Amino acid sequence: MTDRSVRFFGGPLDGRVQELTDEEPVPGTIVRHIHLHGGPKIETLYELGMTEHGWEYRVSATHSEPSHSEPEPDGLR
């Protein structure tokens, strides 16, 4: 049986370990994490890959919006 856990590397989820869903693992799968706090919205993308140590999500991109941006339709920035 294959280990169903995956570790995150980099970004705000660094060090987190979680179980893969039944649909995963598919190498190249992208997970989007949006961090909302008192400042700008920060979006981090993680890409799933298999290494000799097991499944890993590695940061593939990070984007932040300036805090003076227009509010989103739901009122969040």
Secondary structure, 3 states (H helix, E strand, C coil): CCCCEEEEECHHHCCCEEECCCCCCCCCCEEEEEECCCCCCEEEEEEEEEECCEEEEEEEEEEECCCCCCCCCCCCC
